[in-house]
Amino acid sequence: MLKSDRILIVDDERSLCEFLEIFLSKEGYNVTTCPGGEEAVALAASSKQEFDLVLTDLMMPNVGGIEVLTAFKERFPDIQVLVMTAYATADTAISAMKKGAYDYVQKPFKVDEIKLLLEKALHQRRLLIENRALRAEVHRKYSFHNIIGRSLAMHEVFELIRRVADTRTSVLITGESGTGKELIARAIHHNSSRKDADLITVNCGAIPENLMESELFGHMKGAFTSAHANKEGMFQAASGGSLFLDEVGEMPMHLQVKLLRALQERSVRPVGGTTETPVDVRIIAATNQNLEDAVKSGQFREDLYYRLNVIRVAMPPLRERHEDIPLIAQHFVTRFSEEMGKNIQGFEGQALEILAAYDYPGNVRELENIVERAITFETGDMIRADSLPPQVLGTDPNEKAMKTLGTLPPGGIDLDDLLGSIEKKLLDQALRRTGGNRTEAAKLLGISFRSIRYKLDKYQKEPDSV
C-alpha cells in the first residue's frame, strides 16, 4: 500500500462515509468522499483528478453504483471499483462484475475485510499499469519503424517486414554476425497479430546436441536418466506465437529431419512420447552461414532449407550502409548517456568522420560497443576522437602489423615459412633496438623471457639464425 493511493468513497449514508474516511486515512490513503452518485459521475467527467480506486454504494437515490462504476471505467480503464450493498444478490454481483467491478462487499462489513479487498484491488491496478508500460516499451524497442536506418538497403528491409509481418509464412533472416538479425525477428513478431503471445528464442548453436531435441520438442518422464518429470518443449511454449531459431545452420542433421516433420505436420512428439501434440507456431530462422553452400555440401537438408526460406530478409553489413552510421551511433549515445547518468550530446566532427570511415567487421554490435566505451571514457559533453578505441583510430599495433603483410598471392603461400620468417625478423629487430637485452626485447614483443629464450634457441640451430 502506498501513501499516494487515492480513494474515492461514494455513499449517501454520511456516517459511513465519515467512518471510512477516518479509517482509511489512518491507513495512509488519500481519501475523498462524495455524498451521492450524481456528484461522483460529475467528478468522473472532470479531468482535474484521477483516483486509483472507487468504493461506491450500489443502491443510491437517482444515480446508483452501476452508473458510477460505468462513468469511471469509461474514463479511466485501469481504475479499480469496489461496490458495497446491503442487498447483495447473485444478480447484482454479476452485473457489477460484468461492468468491470473488481469485487463487491456486503454491508455490514468488517474493517479487516474492506482493508484486504482494497489492498488486492490496488495491487491489481499497479499490475495493469506496469503491464501496459511494458507492452509500450516492447513496442517502442522492437517496432520496425524504430530499427534505425535511412539507407536504401534498410528501407527495402523495412518494406519487406511491413509486407510479411502479419502472415504465418516462415521467414529466414540472413546476414553477418552483429547485423541485427534477432532485432528483425522481434520486429516481425511484434508487428504481427501474434504479438500478444510469446516469441521464444532458441540458439541452435548454443544448446548441446544431446539436449536439443528435448529443448525443442519436450520430453516425457523417464525418457532418459535425468528426465524426472514431463517437460514442455520450445514449440509448445511458443504455440500461438513465434519461434525464433537463431543460428539454424548449426542444427545437427538428425534434428533437421525432426524439425522438418514438425513444420510439415504442425505437431510435435516429445522425447519418449507416443502421441502428437498440435502446435500453432510461426517460424522465424536466422543464420550467418551460406545455407545454399551447406545444402550442396550435404550439411543442411535441402527440403528443410526450402521450408524455412519462404521469405528471405537479407541484412546488409554496416560497411555497405555508411550513411546509417551517424544515426545509429547517436542512438547509442542517447541510450548509454542515460544509463550512465552522463550528459553527452553527440560527437565532435573529427570523431564522427572517423566513425563513418571505419569498416566495422563486427557490424552494428561493434559500433554499439565502440560508443559504450567512448561514453565510459568521455568527460566532456561531446565524444572526441581520442575517446575512440585504437582499432577505429588506426593506431592498433596489431592492425598495423597485419596491413604490412599485404594480401594472399594468387599462387598461395607456405604459411609456416612465412610466419617463421616474420618471427625471426621481429626477434632480430627487438634485440637490435634493446642492444641485445633479452628481457627488454621480450617486453617489446609482448612475450615472456622464457618464450624469447626458447625462440632464440630454436632459430640459433638454423643456418639463417638471428
Buried (B, 14 or more C-beta within 10 A) or exposed (E): EEEEBBBBBBBBBEEBBEBBBEBBEEBEBBBBBBBBBBBBBEBBEEEEEBBBBBBBBBBBEEBBBBBBBBBBBEBBEBBBBBBBBEEBEEEBBEBBEEBBBBBBBBBEEEEEEBBEBBEBBBEBBBEBEEEEEEEEEBBEEBBBEEBBBEBEBBEBBBEBBBEBBEBEEBBBBBBBEBBBBBBBBBBBBBBBEBBEBBBBBBBBBEBEEEEBBBBBBBBBEEBEEEBEEBBBBBBBBBBEBBBBBBBBBBBBEEBBEBBBBBBEEEBBBBBBBEEBBEBEBBBBBBBBBEBEEBBEEEBBBEEBBEBBBBBEBEBBBBEEBBEBBBEBBBBBBEBBBEEEEBEBEBBBEEBBEBBBEBEBEBBBBBBBBBBBBBBEEBEEEBBBBEBBBEBBBEEEEEEEEEEEEEEEEEEEEEEEEEEBEEBBEBBBBBBEEBEEEBEBBBBBBEBEEEEBEEBBEEBEEEEEEB
